[in-house]
């Protein structure tokens, strides 16, 4: 059992005891506050689980160092050695009785360590201060986790000033991301992490700062408290300066003295700070886990600080628990890629790695490219992100020549799926400035490019959420796990996405990817989050709680059981059916004990026969109980067919036989009238579906990428609305300019002649079925039912006893007119047209197709006729 697995169980027990601590009861208050009615206020589940483990180590285990922690959790020597991955061979067996001897040998004998593959253990044993690694897959929010830990440490220190809690924190951010990390921490809603009595003094005391280039000092008070300092290793690391070829010896010596002075001044200031905790964000953030000299310099710096003033502990966050395929032994929490996919932080790769075993001739390459383009457009052609960016695919080539050879085949294949070659963008070492600018603007919804052709570009640091697929169709080799970096660019999840990602590979690349996944299965994905977007939380306030419901007639189907007289059930031996499927090379990523990562899936391969069976007696009871039959009668009939066991593949067919004889169902239809609430204030239990602020206002919250509120519109900032129309909540969170433009024009139109209009509502963004009844079910291409939330409702006033008529409007881009789901003959339109025919003279439905960013005036013709009609 690994350390992090043991800690999961220990922390669970502590949680079930409500995080009890006689000495520090405030920790229970903090952790319980983070969950309200079982739901987290702010943190994601993996962040909160990591926070729990951290505080279990701090409070219950008293912040143990590496060896103390292992000896406590693994008291048996055999379990202790197993947890540390010390596999017994003759060399180790000879010294196994004296535990201290072989641990000391690991610390001092590098050849012994190398022979027995104990490098990662040696790294941990060399530390003489508590150091923990929290390993979370990309996208889980490691920087926010660090900010949360620091906030809770500072709060505990304020509550218990004489206890051993952090009063200062130093955060090492990766590379040049200091400002981004500082902003991300500063934007954390700490009021959702700390109870109000702890939140107020925390906010009054905390001081955020960072190390600026060129400044010799850090702007914090000598010996001060509650400083959160964000830096990178270069700013304060103990390191040697390399001489530039153009520097004279005198210049170099002066530069070296200056740099050493700056580093020493910064280190002296930091070392004066009491109760210091150190955090290393993305501790192993390079592909291939190149720790080496960098790690040594970082640890030398930390060791220096620890010698000057004892460090509380060091917390490292990373995306992988591995170092050179060995588990890092100081990993106390591990949230992996499988969990990230399961929790929708990453796109799934299930059956998503497709390889092509082909010859090297041009015809084979042409056919492979044609298949990739066709498969991509069939699967992702109509997919967009919530901000309107169209789905994309990136082709990676080893050389410019390989790209040049493949380009004609790509252009031809695009024509075959109805796409112009103008959607192709090249980015290589020889690209023009315009091509580079276009590549950097791919996240703009107005970008036309959907197929990227790349040589040595588009790897670490490239963040393109609309990228759904990557293709590596020529053998690629490169240092630093290039294949893994390139292929996994498409894994970053986007909102409301249900599709998996796809990686297309030349067969020669499959083994390389498998090897790289083995070594860096977790950390290879971390780089996808290198440019983490700033997220903003927005409250949407309900301004019209009581609105008339919309009455709509619907046809519902009912399955009715027709009573039958007792029948004599006849059973026969089911036919054997062995369908042979075309074999395809589709792979699934997985991590299992044999070390293999890529497994060929059963998709498209021959059906495997499973030898599972059920006892004939058990089968007779199952059938009899399900259909209220005599089990002895069924047993006799089954024994006529089988001796002792029934293959499980036969059981469902036997059920079908019984079903067809004893059950007679008929489907009836019934017309019903439903009253649809535009806002559902309460659930079926009478509890509010919305939160209430301190002013008594109802609200719900949304999160969006900073800058994506460009189309939001608030009631307060809207002019010419004397009739107080619309804004049943505010702001309206339109996700496109045409929606916003349509609404503003509609508002102006109605205010000119308001007497016949009850109200208008934007309903396309409130897509939680718990909060509204105004949505419709339609059957998609996958034969599954999906919810459809139209964009707008225009409601006329009631005439006498008759309810007011209403007009439903959907805004779509002109390019979607032929879409199978959203088009003018799409599945959504068919469903609403069916309802429209059933509700004659009650409502109308229209899709307004918009060619640009605004809605042309002629698109309002039908709406004007509806408003003017008596």
N, C-alpha and C positions, 0 to 999 in steps of 0.2 A: 504493500500500500504506500502511495506517495504521501508526502507531508500534507499537501493541499487536500487530499481526499480524507485524511484523518481529521483535519480541521473543519471540514464540512460537517461531520458528525458532531464534533465537540461544540461547534457554534450553534448547531440546531438545538442541542440540549439546553444551551444557555438562553436561546431565543424562547424556547418553551417555558422557561422559568422567568420570562419577562425581563431578561438581561439583569438579573438580580446582582446587586453589589451593596453590601453593608457599608463599605468604606466610601464608595462614590455613587450614591443613588442617582445623581443627575444624569449619568450615562443611560440609565433606563428611561428617564424622562425624554432624553434626546432621541433615542432610537425608536421608542414607541410613538413619538410625535411625528416621525417621518412617514408613518403609515396611518391613514385615517380610514376607518371601516375597511381595512384590508387593502386599500389602494394607496400607492405611493403618492405623496404630494408633488414631488418634483423628480427625484432620482429615478433612473431606470433600474430595473430589477438587478442586473449584474453589478451596477455601482453600489446599490444598497447591500447586496450580499458581501461584496468586498469590504465595505465599511464595517459590517458586522464582524467579519473575521479579524479585521485590524483591531477593533476594540476588544474582542475576545482576547487577543494576544496582549493588549495593553493592560486590561483590567484583571482578567482572570489569571492569565499566565505571567503577569508582572513584567512584561517586555523582556522576554528571555533572549539570550544570544543564541547563535546557531546550535551549538552542541547541547546547551541546556534544554532547548526546545525539543530536540530529537530524543534526548535521554528521558524527558518527561513523557512524551507521547509514545515512545517505543522502548519500554523498560526492559523487555527481553532482548538479550544480545543478538539472537538470530533475527528478530524483527528489526532491530536497530541497524544491523548490517544490510539487511534487505532493503530497508527504506533509503539507505545511503547508496544503494547499488554497488555494494562491495561484494563482488562475486568471489567465492573462495576458490583459489587454486593453491598449488603446493606452497608457493612463495608466501601467500597470505595466511594459509593454514599454519605455517611454522610460527607465526607471531600472533595468531588469533586470540590466544588466551590473555594476552596483555593488550587490552584495548588502547591504552594510552600510547603504547609503543607504535602500533601501526597507524594511529592518527598522527603522531608526530612524524612518522616516516612519510606520510602523504604530504605533510607541510614542507618537508625539507629535501626529499629525494625526488627530483624531477624525472629521472629515468624510471624509477619505480612507478611514478604516476602515469607516465606515458605508456609503459608496458601494460598496465592494468586499466587504462582508459579512465583515469580518475581526475581529469583536468577540471571539470566543473565542480567536483567536490573540493579540490584543493583551493579554488577561488573562494569558496564559502568559508573554509576552515581558516583562511588567512586573515579573516576579519575579526577584530577584537571589540566590536560594538554590534548592537542589534541591527540587523539589516534584513528587510523583507522585500520580496518581489511580488507585486500584484500583476498577473499576466491576463490581459483582456484583449480579445480580438479587436481589430479595427472597427471604428464606429461605435464602440461601447461607451466612449466618453471618459478617457483616462485623465484629461486635464481637469475636468469638472470633479472627478473623484478626488484628485489631489486637493483642489480647493475646498471640497467638503470635509476631508480629513483635517485640514488646517483649521477650518472654522470650528469644528467640534473640539479640536485640541485647545484652541484659544478660549473657547467658552468654558471648557473644563478647568483651564488654568485660572480664569476669572472667578469661577465658582470655588475652586480650591487653590488659592494662591501659594500655599506652602507645599503643595504636592508636586510630583515629578511630571507635570504636563508641559507641553511646548508653550513657550512665550515668544518664540521667533521661528520663522520658517524660511529656508533657502530652497528655491525651486530651480533646478537646472532644466531649461527648455531645450528641445533639439534645435541645432543649427541656428538659423536666423529667425526663428519663430517667437522671439521673446515678447514682442508687442502683442502678437495674436494670442499667446498664452495668457498674458496679463489681462487682456480684454475679456477673454473667455472666463477667467476667474472672477473678474470684477462684475461681470454680468450675471453671476449666479444669484438667484433669488434666495438669499440666506434666511429670509423669514419663513421659507418652506422647509428649512433644514433645522433651524433652532427655534424652540418655543420662545414666545415673545419676551419672557422675563430674562432669557439668556441672549436673545437677539439684540436687544437694545444696547446693553453694555458692550457686546461684541462689536457692533457697528460704530460705537463711540470710541473704541480703542484701536481698531485695526488700521494699519498704515500700509498701503500697497506702493511698491516702488520697483524700479528695475535698473540694471546697470547700463549706462549709456556709453556708446563708443566715444573715445577721446576724453572721457572724464576720469580723472585719476582716483576719485573716491566714490563711495556709495552714500547717497543722501539719507543716512539714518543716524539717529543719535547714538553716540558711543554708550554701550551698555544698556540701550533702550529695550523696550518690550513691545510685543504685538506688531512686529514688522514682518511683512510678507514680501520677500525680495525675489524677483524673477530675473534670472540671468542665464547665460549659457557657459559651457565649460571654458571657452576661450577667454572669457572676461576675467576669470579669477583663478584659472588653472595654473598650477606650478608646472612650467614648461620651459624648454629651451628655445631661443629664437634662432632661426636659420639665417645665415648670411646670404644676402642678395648678391648676385654676380656683379651688379653695377655699384655696389657699396664699397667704400674704402674701409679698411680695418677700423679706422677711427670712427667713421659713421656707424659701423655695425656695433662697436662697443658702446657708443652713446645710445643707440636704439635699444640695445639689450639692457642697459642700465635703466632706461626709461620704462621699458615694459616690466622689468622686475620690480621697479619702484611702484608702478601702478598696481601690479598684482599683489605685492606685499601690503600696500595701503588698504586695498580692498579686503584682503584676507585678514589683516589686523582688525579692521572694523567689524567684519563678520564674526571673528573669533571673540570679540568683546561681548557679543550678544548672549544673554543667559538662556538656558533651556532651549537650545537650538535643535530643530529637526531639519533633516535634509531630504529633499524629494528630487528624484531624477525621472523626468517625464520622457517616455520613449527611450529607456535605458539602452535597449539593443535595437535601435531604429534602422540599422542598415541591413540590407539583405545579405544573407550568408553569415550573419552574426559575427561580423568582424570586430570583435572586442579588442583583442591584442593591446597595442601600445596606448590607444585611446582610453581603454578601461584602466590601464595602469596609472595614467596621468590623473584621471578622475579620482581614483581611489587614493592616490598620493595626496591629492588636495583634501579629500575628506579625512584621511588619516592625520594630516596636519591640523585640521580644525579640531579633531577629536583629542589630539594631544594637548592643544591649548586650553580647551574647555570641553568637558565630556558631553558628547552628543546624546540626545534623548534616543533617537533611532534614525535609521536611513530607510526611506521607502522608495522603491524603484517600481515604475510602471513600464510595461512592455507588452508586446503582442504575442510573445512566444515563451513557453517554459523551457525551451531547448537551447543548448549551446553545443555546436558541433554534434548534433543528434543525441546529446546526453541531456537528461532532464536536469535543469538547474535546481539544486537542492534547497535553496532558500525561497522557492516559490511557495507562497502561503495561500494563494488564490489563483484559480485558473478558469477563465471563461473563454472557451475555444470557438473555433470557426463553426463547428456543428451547432452549437448553441446560438451563435450569432445568426445563422441561417434560420434556425427554428424560431428565434425571437424577431425575425424580420429586420435585423440590422444589416444583414448581407443578403444579396440575391442568392437563391438556391442554385446549386450546380448539379442537381439530381438529373442524371441522364444527359448532362450538358456538355460532356467532353467527347467530341466526335472526331475520329481520326480517319485518314484516307491512306490506304496502302496502295501506292501507284508507282508506275514506272516514271522515268525522268523525261519522257518525250513530251513534246508540246501538246499533242492531242490529249494526253492524260491530264496535264496541268489545266488545259482549257476546260475539260469536263469537270474537274474538281472545283474550279472557280465558279463554273455555271451552277453546280449543285449548291455551293455555299451561298451564292447570291439568291438563288431561288428559295432555299430553306430559310434564309434570313428574312426575305420579304414576305414569305408565307406566314412566318411566325411573328415578326416584329414590324412589318411594314406600316401598319396604322397606329403604332404605339407612340404616345407622347408623354413627356413629363407634365406635371401639373402646371408648369409655367409655359408650356407650349413647345418645348424643344422636341424635335422628332428623334426617334431612335436612330442609333448610329452603330457602325461596325468599323473596326480598325484592322487593316492588314499590315503585318510586320514582315519586313524583308531583310535578309542579311546584307545585301549590297544594293547600290543604285542600279546596277546592271540587272539584277533579278527583278527589281521593281519595274524597270523599263520593259523587260520581256513579258511580264504579266499584265501590264496596263491595257493592251488591246483586248485581252480576254475579259478583263473586268468591265471595260466599256461595252463590249458586245453583250455580256451577260446582263448588264443593267438595262440595255435596250429591250432585251427579251422579257423583262419584268415590268416594262413600261416606264423606266426611269431614265432621265437624261444623264449624259456623262458629266454635266456641269456640277453634279452633286459630289464629285470626287475632289478631294484635296490632298496634295502631296506635302509632306514635311520631312525633309532630309537635311543633311549638312549643307547642301547647295541651294536650299529653298530661298526664294526672294523674301524681302521684308513683308510684302503683301501676303504671301502664303503663311508666314509666321504669324502676322497679325490676325489672319483669318482663323488659324489654328487656335490662337489664344481667345478667340471670340466664339468658339463652338458652343458655349453655354448660353449664348444669346438666342432667344426663340426665333429671331429673324434670320439666323444663319441658315444658308441653303445647303450646307455640306452635311452629308450623311455617311460617306465612305472615305475613310482616311487611309492613305498609303504612307507607311512610315519606315524610315531607316535610321536606327539609333535614336529615335525620339519616342515620346509617348509612354515613358515608363514611370519611374518613381517621381512623385510630385504632380503628375498629371491627374487632374480631377475632372472627369466628364460624366456627370450623373446619367446622361441620356445614352451612354455607351452600353449596349446590351450584348455585344459579341466581339470577340477578337479572333483573328485568323493568322496562324503561323504556318504558311503552306510551303515553305522551303526550310530545309534543315538549318537551324540556328544554333550557334554556340557562342557563348560569351561569358565573360567573368561576372562575378557578383550576382549569380542567379538571374541573368537577363530574361531567360525564357519564362520563368515564374513571374517576374515583375510585369512583363508584357502581357502575358495571357490573363492575368487576374485583374487587369485594369477595369474590367466590366462588372465587377462584383458589388460595387457600392450600390446600396438599395435606394430606391426613390419612393415617394409617397404613393399609396394606393396601387402599388405594383403587385401582380400575382404571378408574373412570368419568371421563369428561371433564366439565368444567363447561359450563353453558349460559347465554348471555346473550340474552334476548328483547327485541327492539327494535321500536318504531314505526319505519316506514320513514324518517320524517323525521329520526331520530336517527342513522342509519347514516353519513351523510356527516360529521356532527359527530364521531362516535367515530373515524372514519377520520382526520380532521384532528388530533384530539388524540393518537391513537396515533403519527402521524407525528412530532409534536413531542416526545412524551415516552414513547416505547414502552417504554423500560426503567424510568425513574424512576416512572412511574405505578403500577407494581406494588410499589414499595418500601414504600409506606405500609401495605400489607397486613401487614407485619411490624413495625408500630409497637409493638405490645404483645407482644414476643417472649416466649414461655414459657420458664421456667427448666427445663432438661432435667437429669435425674438418671440416672447410670449405676449399675446394680445388678448385682452378681454373683450368679448362681444356682449354688450348689455341689452337685455330684453326691454323694449320700450312700450310694446303693446302686448300685454299678457292675455287679454281677452279679445279674441277675434272670432267672428262668425265662422262656423265650420262649413266646409264645402261638401255638398251632397252629390254623390256620384253613384250611379247604378252599375253593378258588376254582375257578371255571370260566374257563379262558382260551381265547381264540379264536386259531386259527392259519390263516394264508393259505398254502395249499399249491399249488405249481405242478404241474399234470398234464401229463406229457410228451405232445406231439403229434407225429404224423408230419409230414414236410415238406408244406407246403400252398402252393398257388399264390395269392399275395396279389393281391386285386383292389382297386384304388383308384378312387374316384369323386370328382367335384368336390363339395366341401362346399356345403351350402345357405347362402345369405346370410341372416342373421337380423338385422334392425334393430328392436330393441324401443324403443318410445317411452315415456318415463317422464314422470310428472307433474312439472312444473317447480316447484321451491320455492326460496325465497331463503335459502340457507344460506351463511355466510361463514366464511372461514379467515383468521386473522391471519398476516401474513408480512412480512418485510422484504426488499425487493429494491431494485435500483439506480434504478428509475423513481420511487421515492418513495411509491408506493401501498402501503398496509398491509392493508386489507381486500379480500380477493378472494372473489368468489362461487365456491363449490365446484361440482364436477360432481354432487354428491349431489342426486338428484331431478331433474336436468336431462336434456336429450336426450343420448344417447350420442354421444360424439365419434368420428368415424372417423379412425383413424391409418393413414397411408400407408406404414408400415414394411413391408419385405419381406425375404425371404431367397433367396439364389441357389439355383436348382434342384439344382445339384451338391452344395452344402453340405447341403441338406435330405435328399438321398438318402443321404449319409454318416451323418447324424444318425440317421435311421430304421434304416438297416442295422446300425449299430453297437449300437443299443439293443436290437434283436431278433435279432442274429446272422444277418442275412440278406445276400444277395448285393447289394452296392451297385449294380452295373451293372443288375441286374434291376429294382431299385427306381427307378433313374434313368430307364430306358425307360418305366416306367409313369407316372412323374411328367411326363415330356416329352409323353406323350399328353394330359396335362391342362393343362400350363402351358408357355409358350414359354421364358422365361428366369428369372422370379422367381415366388416363391410368397408371397402375403400372410401375414404372421405370424399373423393371426387364423385362417388355414386350417390352420396347421401342427399345432396341438393336435388338430384334428378328424381330420387324416390319421393322427396317432399313434393316435387312438381306433379308427380303421378297422383298422389293422394289429394293434392289441392284441386286438381282438375275434376276429381270424382265427388268429393264431399263438399266442396265450397263452390257456390254459385254467386258470383258478384255481378252487380250491374252498376253502371255509371249513370247517375242522374245529374241534371243541371238545374240550377235554381237562380232566379234573379233576386238580388238583394240590393238594398240601398245602404251605403256607408256614409257616415259623417266624418270627414277628414279634418283633423285639427292641424292648422299650419304650425302651431307651437304646442307641443305636449309638455305641460308644466310639471306633471306628476306621473310617476310610474303606476303600475297596477296595485302596488302596495300603499299608494298614497304619499310616497316619499318624493321630494322634489328632484326633478331631472337636472336642475341647475344649481349652481352655487349662489350664495348670498354674501355680498360685501358688507362692510361696516355701516353703510348707508341704507342697507335693506334692499339694494338693487340686485335683481337676478342677472346672472351672467354665466357664460361658458368661456373656456379658453382655447385658443388655437396656438400652434407654434409654426413659424415659417422662417425661411432663410432671410437674413437681414437684407433689405433692399427690395424684397418681393412684395412689399405693401404699396407699390407705386399705383396700383389700381384700386386701393381701398377708398371708400367714400363714407364720411361720417355725416350724421344728421346736422351737426352743429355748423359744418362748413358748406352746407348746401343752400344756395339762394333760390329765390322764386318758388317757394313751396308753401304758399299761404294756406293751402288746403291740408297741410300736414299729412301728405300722402307718403306711403312707403315707410321704410326704416322701422319695421317691427322689431328689429334689433339694429344696433349701431356699434361700430361701423359695418357697412356692407363690404364683405371681403371678396370683391370680384377678382377672378383670376385672369382676366383678359381685358384689354382696352375696349374691344367691341361691346362687351357686356356693360361696362361702365358707361360708354357712350350711348348705348341704347337706353339705359335707365335714365340718364340725365335728359335726353331728348323726350322720352316718354313723360317724365315728370313735368317738363315745360309744357308739353302738349295738353296734358290733363288739367294743369292749373289754369289754362286759358278757358276751359269749359268744365268746371269741376262738379257741376250739379248732378250729373248722372253716374258718377264714379264713386263706388264705396271705398276702394283702396287698391294699391298695387303692392306687390311683394317680390323681393328677390329671394328665391328659394333654392338656387342651384348650389350653394356652398354649405348649407346646413344639412349634411348628409348622414346624420346619425339617426337611425330609425327609432331610437329611444326618445328623441327630442322632437320628432315631427311625424305626422301620418301622411304627409303629402309626398308620396313616392309610389311608383308602380313597378310591378314585377313583369319582366319579359324573359323569354327563353332565348339564351344565347346560342352561338354556333356549337358550343360544347354540350348542348342539350341540358344545361343547368340553368336554374332561375337566378336572375340578377336584379338588383334594385336600380331603378332609374329615378333620379331627382331632377325634374325639369327646372329651367332657369327662372322663369317669371310667371306670375299670376296677375291678371288685370280683372278686377271684380267690379261689376256694375251694381248699383243700388237695387234693392228689392222693389218690386211693383206689387203693391197690395199684399196678398198672401203668398205670392210667388217669390221664391228665393232669387237673388240676383244672378244673372248669367256671368260666366267668367271665361277668360281667354288665356290659354296656356302658351307660352312662347319659349322656344329653345334657340339659343344663338350658337351658330356653328360657322367655322371657316368654309369658304367656298370649296377649298380642296377636299373637304369631307363629304361633298354632295353624294358621291358614289360609295361611301363607306357602308359596309354590310351591317354595321350596328347603328351608327349615328347618321347615316345618309337619308336622303329624301324617301328612299324605299327600304330603309334599314329596319332592323327588328324593333327598335324603340318606337319608330313612327307607326309601324304596323299595329303594335299594341295600343297606342293612343288613338289611332284611327278606329280600331275596333270599339273602344270605349266611347269615342265621339259619336259613332253611329248608334250606339245603345242609349246615349244621353242626348238625343236630338233636342235642339232648342235649349240646351242647358249649358254646354261649353263648346268652345272651338280650340283647336290645337294647330300650331304653325311652327315650322322650323325656318328661321331666318338665316339664310346663308350669306356671309359677309366676305367680300373679296379682299378687304384691307383691314386697317386698324380701326376704322370708324364705320358706322352703319349708314349707307346712302339713304336719302330722304324717301326714295320710292319704295323702300322696304317696309314703310309704315302704312302702306295703302290699306291692307286688309284690317289692320288694327283700327285705323280711322273709321272704316266702314262699320266695324263692330261697335265702336263707341257712339257713332251717330245713329245707328239703327235703333228704332223703338222696340 
